[in-house]
Amino acid sequence: MTPSSHHAAMRSAAITWLVLIAATLIAWALGHSAAAGHGPATLAKCGVIITAFVKVWLVGFRFMELHGAPRLLRHAFDAWVVSICAILVIIVAG
């Protein structure tokens, strides 16, 4: 790995980490506002679930290196994330 590619990889990981932290804060804010009675609780629950699955996808894609995996494995992971997230949102919203 050349120094410039190592720097790019570290920068990418740092940006992903910052996005994960921001998503955690968003989920916390949604949960806190719902617990305090501000806004509909179902919407907050769905927001927390969606935020969690965005984080799952980011961890899989970046830190488990699915971005370099065979196309079929990447698409299977994407389909799993979307389908499980959708099922949970439907259960919560239903």
C-alpha positions as CSV (number, residue, x, y, z in Angstrom):
1,M,0.0,0.0,0.0
2,T,1.5,3.3,-1.0
3,P,1.5,6.2,1.4
4,S,-1.1,8.1,-0.6
5,S,-3.5,5.1,-0.8
6,H,-3.0,4.5,2.9
7,H,-3.9,8.2,3.6
8,A,-7.0,7.9,1.4
9,A,-8.1,4.7,3.2
10,M,-7.6,6.3,6.6
11,R,-9.5,9.4,5.5
12,S,-12.4,7.2,4.2
13,A,-12.5,5.3,7.4
14,A,-12.5,8.5,9.4
15,I,-15.4,10.0,7.4
16,T,-17.4,6.7,7.8
17,W,-16.7,6.8,11.5
18,L,-18.0,10.4,11.7
19,V,-21.2,9.5,9.8
20,L,-21.7,6.6,12.2
21,I,-21.4,9.0,15.1
22,A,-23.8,11.4,13.5
23,A,-26.3,8.6,12.9
24,T,-26.0,7.5,16.5
25,L,-26.8,11.1,17.6
26,I,-29.8,11.3,15.2
27,A,-31.2,8.0,16.5
28,W,-30.7,9.2,20.1
29,A,-32.5,12.4,19.4
30,L,-35.4,10.6,17.8
31,G,-35.7,8.2,20.7
32,H,-35.4,11.0,23.3
33,S,-38.0,13.2,21.6
34,A,-40.4,10.3,21.4
35,A,-39.9,9.4,25.0
36,A,-40.5,13.0,26.0
37,G,-43.8,13.0,24.1
38,H,-42.7,15.3,21.3
39,G,-44.0,14.0,18.0
40,P,-45.5,10.6,17.1
41,A,-43.7,7.7,18.7
42,T,-44.2,5.4,15.6
43,L,-42.3,7.8,13.4
44,A,-39.5,8.0,15.9
45,K,-39.3,4.2,16.1
46,C,-39.2,3.9,12.4
47,G,-36.5,6.6,12.2
48,V,-34.4,4.7,14.8
49,I,-34.7,1.4,12.9
50,I,-33.8,3.0,9.6
51,T,-30.8,4.8,11.2
52,A,-29.7,1.5,12.7
53,F,-29.8,-0.2,9.3
54,V,-27.9,2.6,7.6
55,K,-25.2,2.0,10.3
56,V,-25.3,-1.7,9.6
57,W,-24.8,-1.1,5.9
58,L,-22.0,1.3,6.5
59,V,-20.1,-1.0,8.8
60,G,-20.5,-3.9,6.4
61,F,-19.6,-1.9,3.4
62,R,-16.6,-0.1,4.8
63,F,-15.2,-1.9,7.8
64,M,-16.0,-5.5,6.7
65,E,-14.7,-4.5,3.2
66,L,-17.8,-5.5,1.3
67,H,-17.0,-2.7,-1.1
68,G,-14.3,-5.0,-2.6
69,A,-16.3,-8.2,-2.3
70,P,-17.8,-10.1,-5.3
71,R,-20.8,-8.4,-6.8
72,L,-23.2,-11.2,-5.8
73,L,-22.1,-11.0,-2.1
74,R,-22.5,-7.2,-2.1
75,H,-26.0,-7.4,-3.6
76,A,-27.0,-10.1,-1.2
77,F,-25.9,-8.0,1.7
78,D,-27.7,-4.9,0.3
79,A,-30.9,-7.0,-0.2
80,W,-30.7,-8.4,3.3
81,V,-30.3,-4.9,4.9
82,V,-33.1,-3.4,2.9
83,S,-35.5,-6.3,3.4
84,I,-35.0,-6.8,7.2
85,C,-35.2,-3.0,7.7
86,A,-38.4,-2.8,5.7
87,I,-39.9,-5.8,7.5
88,L,-39.2,-4.2,10.9
89,V,-40.6,-0.8,9.8
90,I,-43.7,-2.5,8.6
91,I,-44.1,-4.4,11.9
92,V,-43.6,-1.2,13.9
93,A,-45.8,1.0,11.7
94,G,-48.5,-1.6,11.4
